[in-house]
Amino acid sequence: MALPNYKTIRFLVFFSLLLLLFPPFAAPEKREPEGFRGIKWGEHINTITGMEKISSSEGIDIYKRKNETLQFCGEKVTIIEYYFYQDRFMGVYINFEGYFRFSAIKNSMFHTYGPGKKRDYFLNDYRWLKRPLLITLNYTARTNTGFIIYCYLPLWNKK
């Protein structure tokens, strides 16, 4: 068996170092977001400006941001709601319409968080458990609508 020559070894060492030194060759880092659009999970409502309360139910207050651009992952969405429990930021609900928007949002979320866990082969329902967050992406073909939910589990588990 012949040993590899000096040029082959030098190339392999060079290529290995190149992969270690330049992050563009590496996979994107998959980590949980520390908040949503500048609001940190658990942040008190009194520290956040531009919020407008739209409803309350079972101890959860729902807000929207005044003059917010209704876009997520570069796609137009119909609703972005911010959920607070005991005046602390607990979650986000985003609603959208259309399969092509779902597909673009799914691709973006897969790139950011990694492949989601699909609950059922026949459903377009994906989950990411990025402690302390649970992130859900769902699309229903029958209604041609979908939603994304970000849920901060430490507050969700208290309610």
N, C-alpha and C positions, 0 to 999 in steps of 0.2 A: 504494500500500500504506500503510495507516494504521499509525502507531506506537502501541504499547501506552500506555494512560493511566497516570497517576501512581499510582493506587490499585492497579492490577495489578502494577506494578513493586514497590511497597512490600510487597504481599502475598507476592510471590515471594522478595524479600530476607528478609522476616520468617520465612517457612517454611523457607528454606535455613538460616538461623541456628538455628532451632529444631532441625532435624535434626542440625546439628553440635554443639550444646550438650547435648543430652539423649541419653545412650547407650541408653535403652530403645528408641529407634527404630532403633538399629543392630543388626546381626546379632551373635549371641554370638561371643566370641573363641574361635577354635579353636586350642588349643595342647596340647602333650603334658603329661601329668601328671608332676610331679616325683617321684612315688612312689605308693604305694598304702596308704591308711589309716594315714598317718603314718609309714610306713617309706620312706625315700628309696632310690632305685635305687642299688645298689652298697654300701649300708650293711652293716657287719659284724654278724653274728648276735649277737655278745657285747654289743652296745649296745641290743638289743631285748629287752624283757621280755615274759613271758607266752607264749613260743613253746614248743611241744612237738614234738620230732622224731618223725615217724611212719615214715619210711623213707629209704633211700639207694639210689641206682642210678647207676652210671657217673660217680661224682664229684659227683653232684648230691644234696644233702640236701633232703628235703621235710618241711616243718613245717606245723602248724596252730596257730592261736591258741587258747589256753584261753578258754573262755566267750565266744567270738565269736558275735555274732548272724549267722546265716546269711541275709543279705540283700544284694542288689546292685541298685542302681537302684530301690530300693523294692520289689523282688520277692524272694520266698522262693527260696533256692537250696539245693542238697543238699550241696555241697562247696565250700570255699574252701581251697586249698593254696598255700603260699608256697615258692618254689624258691630254693635258695642254691647257688652254685657257688664253691668255695674260700672258704666262709663269707661270701660277699657276696650280697646280695639281687639275684636275677636275674629273677624272674618270679612270676606268679600264675596259677593254674588255678581256674576257677569252673565248676561244673556245675549245670544246672537241668533241670527237667522241664516240659513243656507248651508248646503253641504260643502261648497267650495271654501267658505269661511271656516267651517269646522276642520277641513283638511289642512288649511294653512295654519290655523291655531294649533292643531295637533302636532304638525311638523315642528313648529317653533317650540312647543312645550317639550317634545321629545329631545330636541337639541339642547334645551336648557336643563332639563331634569333627568334625562335618560328615558328609556322606554318605560311607559307606564304599565302598571299591572292591569290587564284586561280581565274584567270580572266574568265575562261570558263571551264565548266565541262569536255568537250572533249579534251581540250588542256593541254599540260604539260607546263604551263606558270604560274610562281609564282612571286609575288611582295611583297617586304617589304618596307614600308615607315618608316624609322628610321631617322627622321629629325635630321640633314639636308641631309640625304642620301635617295636615291631611289635605291633599289637593285632588280635586275631582274634575274630570272633563267628560261631558256627556253630550251625545247628539241623538235625536230621535227622528228617523226618516219620515215617519207618519205625519209629524207636525212640521218637519223641516226646520226645527229649532234645536238649540243646544245651550248648555250653560257650563260655567266654570265656577267652582267654589274653592276658596282658600279658607281653611278652618284652623285656628290656633287652639290646639287641643288643651293646654292647661286651663284656659278659660271655658272652653266648651264643656269640659268634664266637671266644672263647678256648677253649671246651671241646672 
